[in-house]
């Protein structure tokens, strides 16, 4: 069992989740049960799956949870595009958040490749 709090990918995805919670507070109330809820769920799913994967007994199980994290990160990527197109995010906010999300996805991919190479 690994301590997920020691992983840089978990810390960065946790910080991104906190940022998503902060920015969605500014979205219209009409999005409370729609886009806000979806974005928060997608964002929090990334570090949640990393943490859960760390509690598993094998690298194969851990890789499966990292796959789930990647799927959630990609889902969030689309939701950010939608938020930008609806003008809920300013261009600088969108750019900063998507840059960080792209880096997190790159890190997830590298981690997955490493786990799969160890099998």
Number of C-alpha atoms within 10 A of each C-alpha: 9 13 9 18 14 9 13 12 21 20 14 17 25 19 16 20 21 14 14 21 18 12 14 20 11 11 16 11 11 9 12 13 9 10 18 22 14 16 24 18 17 22 28 23 22 30 26 20 21 26 20 15 25 22 15 15 11 13 18 16 16 22 22 15 22 26 19 18 26 23 16 21 25 18 16 24 20 13 17 23 14 14 19 16 13 10 12 17 20 12 12 9 14 17 14 10 18 17 12 15 21 14 15 22 22 14 16 22 15 12 15 20 12 13 17 13 9 8 8
